[in-house]
Amino acid sequence: MYNVRKVTEDLYWVGVNDKRIDLFENIFPIPRGVSYNSYLLLDEKTVLFDTVDWAYARELVKNVETVLDGRDLDYIIINHMEPDHGASLEAMLELYPKAKIVSTEKSFMIMRQFGFDIEGREIEVKEGDSMNFGKHTIAFVEAPMIHWPEVMVSFDVTNGVLFAADAFGTFGSLDGKLFNDEVNFDRDWLDDARRYYTNIVGKYGPFVQALLAKAATLDIKMIAPLHGPVWRSDLGYFIDKYDKWSKYEPEEEAVMIIYASMYGHTETAAQALATKLCERGMTNVVMYDVSRTDTSYLISETFRVSHIVLASVTYNLGIYPKMHNYLMDLKALDIRNRTFALMENGSWAPQAGDKMEEFLDTEVKLMDVLNERLLVTSAIKDVNEHEMDSMADSIIDSMEKRRESIEKFGK
C-alpha cells in the first residue's frame, strides 16, 4: 500500500507521518506526532526532494516506486541533511544506483560523517546556481543556520514552489490533509507551528530575516516545507508570523504568568494577580506551572506575549530549579524585547527576586524589568493587596506605553 498526494502538476508528496514518536529531537513533546515531507518531481528527469527518517524508509521507498511507475530516479536534492530528513538517503542510493545527489558542500561533509557512500555521485551547488530537469528549472538559495549550517532551499522557477527545508514547518501529523487550506491552521496548527519555530529555529532570527529578504525577491506561489502542511494560499499570513518571530517582536499584547510553587502559596498569589489584571481589562492572560509544563511550551508563549510575570519561590538561596531552566532557555535562544515583572516567595531568606532580576539584566538582551516587585513571605496576606495592585497597574501602564510607542515610532 502507498500513501501519496499530488501537490501540483508534475509534483507529488511522497512523505510519511510519524504518530509513534513522543519527543522531537528527543527533547520536545509532540503529542500529535510529526510529518516528514518528501517530494518527487516527474519531468524529463526525475527528482526527489529530501528523504525521511530512517524508521520510515520502507514507506518512502514504496511511495517513490509508486509515483515513478517503473521510471528510474535521476536526482536527489538534499536541502537539509539532519537525520529526520536525510537518513533514508542511503536506502534511496542503494535502490537507484544511477541517481546523483545535489546539495551543498557542508551537506556532503555531513553525509560522509554519517558514513554514507556518496563517492562519484555528488553535484555540489551554491547560492545562485540552478539546474534544469526538462520543463522545470530549480534555483538554489543558501539558508545557513535554519537551523543547521548546511541548509539550502530550492525554488522551482517554473511553477513557483519553494522547497523550504525546515523553514515554515510545524509539529503535527498531517493525517491525509496536505494543504494549509484543508485545515483550520489558526485554531489547530498555529500553536504547534510557533512552538516548532521558537524552539528549533528561534535562536537564529537574523538568519531567518536574511532568508525572508531573499524570498521576497522570488515569485513564490507555494511553500513546501519538510514538516507540516504545504502552503498554497494565504502565504502572507505565515510569512508575517515568521517575520515577527524572527524580529523577536511580541505576537500579541498579552501576559504570561509562570509560577514555581512548592506548596501552593505562590500559585495562589499568581492567581490573585491574574484576577487583578482581568479586572483591569487585560484578559489575554495565561498561567503555567513551571514544574508541570515542558519548557518548549513556555518558550513558545514567550514569543507570543508581550509581558511575562515570573513568580518563584526561593530554593537553596536561589531561583527554583525549573524556573532557572526556563531562564537558561531564554538565554540559549537569544530571546529579547519582552517586559518582565517579578514575584518572589521566601519563608526566611527570599533571594529569588534578586537572582531573577540579575539574570534578566546580565544574561539576556533587551529585557525590561518593572520596578514594582511583589514579596510574599510564606503565604499571601491582606497586606500584600497594595503591592498586588501596584504590580497589576504597572503591567497595564507598561502596555499603554508600549502601544503609544508603536503608534509613534512603529515599534
C-alpha positions, 0 to 999 in steps of 0.5 A, a space after each residue: 500500500 502507498 500513501 501519496 498526494 499530488 501537490 501540483 502538476 508534475 509534483 507529488 508528496 511522497 512523505 510519511 507521518 510519524 504518530 509513534 514518536 513522543 519527543 522531537 529531537 528527543 527533547 520536545 513533546 509532540 503529542 500529535 506526532 510529526 510529518 516528514 515531507 518528501 517530494 518527487 518531481 516527474 519531468 524529463 528527469 526525475 527528482 526527489 526532494 529530501 528523504 525521511 527518517 530512517 524508521 520510515 524508509 520502507 514507506 518512502 521507498 514504496 511511495 517513490 516506486 509508486 509515483 515513478 511507475 517503473 521510471 528510474 530516479 535521476 536526482 536527489 536534492 538534499 536541502 537539509 541533511 539532519 537525520 529526520 530528513 536525510 537518513 533514508 538517503 542511503 536506502 534511496 542510493 542503494 535502490 537507484 544506483 544511477 541517481 546523483 545527489 545535489 546539495 551543498 558542500 557542508 551537506 556532503 561533509 555531513 553525509 560522509 560523517 554519517 558514513 554514507 557512500 556518496 563517492 562519484 555521485 555528488 553535484 555540489 551547488 551554491 547560492 545562485 546556481 540552478 539546474 534544469 530537469 526538462 520543463 522545470 528549472 530549480 534555483 538554489 538559495 543558501 539558508 545557513 543556520 535554519 537551523 543547521 549550517 548546511 541548509 539550502 532551499 530550492 525554488 522551482 522557477 517554473 511553477 513557483 514552489 519553494 522547497 523550504 527545508 525546515 523553514 515554515 514547518 510545524 509539529 503535527 501529523 498531517 493525517 491525509 490533509 496536505 494543504 494549509 487550506 484543508 485545515 483550520 491552521 489558526 485554531 489547530 496548527 498555529 500553536 504547534 507551528 510557533 512552538 516548532 519555530 521558537 524552539 528549533 529555529 528561534 535562536 537564529 532570527 537574523 538568519 531567518 530575516 536574511 532568508 525572508 529578504 531573499 524570498 521576497 525577491 522570488 515569485 513564490 506561489 507555494 511553500 513546501 516545507 519538510 514538516 507540516 502542511 504545504 502552503 498554497 494560499 494565504 502565504 502572507 499570513 505565515 510569512 508575517 508570523 515568521 517575520 515577527 518571530 524572527 524580529 523577536 517582536 511580541 505576537 500579541 499584547 498579552 501576559 504570561 504568568 509562570 509560577 514555581 510553587 512548592 506548596 501552593 502559596 505562590 500559585 495562589 498569589 499568581 492567581 490573585 494577580 491574574 484576577 487583578 489584571 482581568 479586572 483591569 481589562 487585560 484578559 489575554 492572560 495565561 498561567 503555567 506551572 513551571 514544574 508541570 509544563 515542558 519548557 518548549 511550551 513556555 518558550 513558545 508563549 514567550 514569543 507570543 506575549 508581550 509581558 511575562 510575570 515570573 513568580 518563584 519561590 526561593 530554593 537553596 538561596 536561589 531561583 527554583 530549579 525549573 524556573 532557572 531552566 526556563 531562564 537558561 532557555 531564554 538565554 540559549 535562544 537569544 530571546 529579547 524585547 519582552 517586559 518582565 515583572 517579578 514575584 518572589 516567595 521566601 519563608 526566611 531568606 527570599 533571594 529569588 527576586 534578586 537572582 531573577 532580576 540579575 539574570 534578566 539584566 546580565 544574561 539576556 538582551 533587551 529585557 525590561 524589568 518593572 520596578 514594582 516587585 511583589 514579596 510574599 513571605 510564606 503565604 499571601 496576606 491582606 497586606 500584600 493587596 497594595 503591592 498586588 495592585 501596584 504590580 497589576 497597574 504597572 503591567 497595564 501602564 507598561 502596555 499603554 506605553 508600549 502601544 503609544 510607542 508603536 503608534 509613534 515610532 512603529 515599534 
